[in-house]
Amino acid sequence: MRVFYIDDIPTPYRLSVFRKITERYEGEFKIGFCADAEPGRTWELNFDEINSECIKGFQWRPPFQINPFSIKINLSIISVLNTYKPDLVIMSGYTHPTIFLAVLYCWIRKIPFGIVSETNEHCSSISGIRWWIKKIVIYPIIHLMSFGLPTGSQAKDYFVKLGCKNIPYFYFPNTPDISPIKKARTNVGSSINKAYIKKKYGIDSEVPIILFVGRLILAKNPIELVSAFNNLNEISKEEAILVIVGNGEQERVVQKAMEGNPNIKRIPWLDKPNEVYDLMSVADVFVLPSTHEPWGAVVNEALAAGCCVVTSDKVGSSYDLIEDGISGFIYKSGEINQLIDILDILIKSKNTRIRISLEGQKSASKFDQDYVVDNFINVVSYIKNNVSK
């Protein structure tokens, strides 16, 4: 079957999935990107061995948004699809006018399609006027799907709440390639290597390291973590180091909150993934305090690196990757005292950190990129066996 995948923008985790699909899938597979990048989301990427193109169009970012998201408008999508003549189309999201046009094309041509979505009720409302408008607008689109590709269980539940109940679902998480992360964790294993990496980043203490990696933006909510660390009791505060890696619009706010606490260190940014993985591998605890995080691929990375991971309940991936208190911790966003209590426990108990870290590594391995590719192949098999034009 000829499969065409319409994606938002190229990202490192999806690109490596596409490469694995290209290697394993016996049919024809092509990706069309609605844009080459978004503001604040650019990477140096290798497109070798991937059949892809950037579709002509433009993007618009609505004002007053917390999450970094731009609406894509690619009027040429019809001609692109008409040239490729797909047997199956997979689309990323259902918000863009580009997707509306692609759905119309598939409906007219009777081509089966499915939508990948990470939206869930923890980052989008399920009540009020906006919800009902969304249901009215989106329902006709998702109702035509032959299958759904939610990133996880919460995204699947959201599809169902939108009214799409009688189709099969195949999970398609935003999973990074964790093999280099596992390698970094193994390489960093010796005390000598750990000491070298700590010294490289100006960390000369043996106390537990709490780590945040991400853009310093409102959606990631780094200020909540800094505030929680500042409000730890004096004993815990002196027995741990908080490392903040990232830059963005919240830099000044974070920098001001750090003042007066010598146990908080900020690294503006790390350009190479292996540097991030090395730092994750020497960290003891990783915290993602986001207020808006439909998935959060960094959770996969931190778990694979061996960190004990703590997330807010607004992080979509936590519901599939973390069993609270077993393979990580989930706290209620905004409940800073709950976050303080969790950090206090983890700082004081090395055994708890180790136990949870081991369970977290198992979880990261379960939802790896082979799992995603397997589900892609399962989708194609399902269409071949159950859906005809």
N, C-alpha and C positions, 0 to 999 in steps of 0.2 A: 504493500500500500504506500501511496505517496502522502506523507504527512507534512503539513505546514504548521509551524508554531509561531504565533504572533506574540512577541514579548515587548515589555515596556522599554527597557534599556538593557544593554549588556552589563551583567554583574559577574564578579569572580565565581561565586558559587553556582550560578546557573550555567555559566559558560563551561565549567568543568563537567557538569551533568550532561550538557549538550554533546560534549566531546565523547563521553562514555556511551551515550545513546548512539552516536555516529559509529562507534566501534562495534557495538553489540547488535544494533538493529539491522536486519537484512534488507529492509526496504529502503525507499528514498526518504530523506529527512532534510527539511530546510527551515531556517529561522529567519523571520523578518522582524527587525527592531523598529519600534515606533520613533525612537530618537537614539542618538549615539551616547547621550549622557543627560543628567539633570543637574541643576545647580547644587553643588556640595556633594555630588555623587559621581566622581570620575575616577577611573582606574586605568593603568596601563595594562592592556589585555592582549592575549595572543589568540588570533582567530584561525590559526593554521588547522587544517583538516576539518573545518566546520563550514558547511554550506550556509551562508548567511548573507543578508543585505540590510542596509538601513533604508527604510521606506521614506520617500519624500513626504514632508509634512512639517508641522510646527507644534509647539507645546505652550501651554498657558498655566501658570500657577495661580490659583485663586488666592486672594488676600486673606490675611488673618488666620492662616493655617498653622496648627501646631506641628503636624507631620509634614515631612519634606515630600511633596507629591505634586506632580504637574499633569494636567489633562492633555492627552495626545490627540491631535487631529491630523489624520493621514488620508486625504481624499483619494490618493492613488492606490489604496489597499485593494480596491476592486480589480484594477488592472493587474496588480501583482498576483492576486489569487487566480485570475483568469488566465494568466500566462503560465503559472505553475500547474494548474489543474489538479488540485489535491483530491485525494480520496477521503481524507480526514483532516480536520483543522482543530488545533488546540489554541486557546486564547488566554492571555494573561489579564485577569480582571474583567470587570463589566462596566467600568465607569467611562471609558474613553469613547468619543464619537467614532473613532476608528473601529472599535469592537462592534458598535451598533451596525456599521456598514458591513463588517465581515459576517455578522449574524444574518443580516438581510441576504447577503450573497449565498451563504450556506443554505438558508431556508428556500430560496428560489431554486437553487441547483440541487436541492435534496442531498446535501453533503452533511454527514454526521459531524458534530462538533462538541467540544467540552470546554469548560472554563476553569482555569486555575485561579483560586482566590484564597487570600490569607485573612480577609476581613472576618471579624468575630465580634460578639457582643461586648467584649472587654475593651474594645477600641472604637466601637461604633454603636449608636443607640438602637434599641429595639422597641422604642415607644415614642409617642409624640407625633407632631405633624411631619417632621422630616422623615421619620421612619415610614409613615404611611405613604408619603410621596415617593419614597424610595421603592417601596413594595409595588406601587402602581407602575413606576417607570421600569424597574428591573425585572419584575415577574415575567412579562412577555418574552424577555431575552433568555432568562435561565430556564423557563418552561419549555423552550425548544431544544435544550441540551439533550444529548444522548447519554451523557455521563458527566459526573462532576469530579474535579481534581482539587479538593481543598488541601491546604498545607497541613492541616491536622484536625483533631477531633472538634475543636472549637469552631473552626471555619466550616466544617461539615454541618454542625448544629445551626450555624447562621444560614447556610443554604436552605436547610429544612424550614427554618423560621420564615424565610422569604417565600416559602411555598413550594419548594422543589423537593418532593418526597419520594417519588416513584422512579428513581433512576439509581444505577449503581455508583458508588463513590470509590475512588482510588486515591489514597493519600499521596501528596506530592510536596513534601516539605522543602523549605529553602535551606537545604543541607549543604554545607561546604565540604570540600574534600578533606577528610580528617586524617588521611595517611601521613602527610607531612607533619601534622600536629603530634601524632603518636610518635613519630620518629624524633621530633624535638624533645618530647617528654622523656624518651629513652636516653637520648644523648645528654640531657641535662641531669640525668639521674644521680651522678656522682657528686659528692660534696664539693669537690674541686671545681667542677663545671658550674655548679650553683653559685659558688663564691665569685667566680669570674664574671658571670652574668650580672649578679647583684652589684658588683663593683663597677661594671660597665655603665650601669644606670644610677650610680651614686647611692646605692643602698648598702650600707656597711653594717647592718644589724642582723642578728639571728632571730628576731621576733617575727611572728606571723605577718605575712604581707596580704593586705586586702587590695584588690585591683578593680579598676574600672577602665574599660577601653571603648571608646565610641566618640561620636561627635558631641560637642558640648552645646546641645540645643535643648529647647524646652521639652520636646518629646522624650528625650533620653533622661531628663530630670536628674542630672548629676548633683545638683545642689542638695537634694534630699539625702544622698549618701554622705556628702561632706558634713552636713548638719548632724546626721546621726553619729558620725565618727567624733565630731566635736563634743557631743553630748554623752559619750560613753563615760562611765565612771573613771576617775583618775587612774586607777590601777590598770584597767583594760586599755585605756588610751595610751598609756606609756609602754604597754607590752605589745603593740602592733604598729604597723606602718600602713598608711593608705596611699596608694599610687594612682593618680588620675592621668590617663593617657588620652589626649584628644585636643581638638580646638573647635572653635565655632562661636556662635553669637553669645553664648553664656560664659565666655572666658573671664570677663571682668567680674561677673557675679561670683563665679567659683573662686577666682583668685582672691577676692575680698574675704570670702568665707574661710579661706585657708589661713589668712593672716593670724599670726600668734600661735599657730600649732606647728611645731617643728617636725611632727611625725606625719605630716601630709606632704607628699612630693608630687609635683606635676611635670609630666613629660609632654611637650606640645604635640608631637605626633611621631609615629614610627612609619617610615616609608615602605619598608619591606615586610611582607607577611611573616617571614621566618623570625624577624625581630620580635614581633608580637607574640608568636608562638613560644619563643624562648622565655619571654617575660611571663607569659601565662604558666609556663612549666615550673617557674620558681615561686609563683604566687601560691598562697594557701587557700584564699577565698576570692571568688569573683562575684561582683554585685552588679546587677542590671536593674536600676530603679525606675524604669521608663513609665511614663503615663500614657504613652501610645506606642505600642510595639506589636503589630499584627502577628509577626513570627519572632524574629530575633535570632539570626544565624550565629551570632556571637556566643549564644548559650551552647550550641553544639560544639563550638570551638573550645570554650572554657571547660566543658565537661570532658572532652577528649584529651585536653591538656592535663587533666588530673586536679583541677580546682574543685573546691567545694563551692557550688553555685547557689547564690541567693537572688531571686528575682521578685519583682512586684507582681501582683495578680493581673496586671495589664499586659504582660508578656505572653503572647499566644503560644510560643513553643514550650513554655513551662508546663502546660497542661498535658503534653505528650512526653516530654523528656524528664520531668521531675515528679517524683512521688514525695510529697512534702514530709520532711523529717527522715526520709529513707535515702533518696538519691539527690537531695538538695532541699532548699527551703523556699517557700512562697509566702510573702507577706502582703497584707492589704495596702495598696498604694495610698500614700498620705499618712499612714499610721507609723509615724517615725519611731514611736516607742517600741513597737513590735520589731522594727528593723534593729533598733538598739539592742533589744533582748537577744535576738538571733546572733548578732555580731559578738556580743558578750560571751555567749555560749561557745561560739567557734574559736574565739581568741583563747579562751581558758582551757579548752579540751582538744588536745592533739588527736586523741583516739577518735573523737567524734568526727573531726575533719577527715581523717584517714578512712574511716568506715564509709562516710558519705561520698568521698571522692571515688572509692572503688565501685560503688553502685552507680555513680554518675557516668563513669567510663563505660560501663556495660550499656547504659541507656544511649550514649552517643554512638556506640558501635551498632546498635540495633537500627537506628534511624540514619544510616550512612547513605552515600550516594548510590550504592548498588541497590538499596531498597527503593530509591526513587526511580532508577532505570528499570528495575523489575516491574514497577507499577505502570510505567510507560508501555512496556511490552505487553502487560496484562490488558491495558486499554485497547491496544491494536488487536489483540486476540479476541477481546470481547466484541469489538465492532465487526470483525470478520465473521464471527460465529452467530451474532445476534441481531445485527443491524444491516439493512440493505438500503440502497438508494431508492 
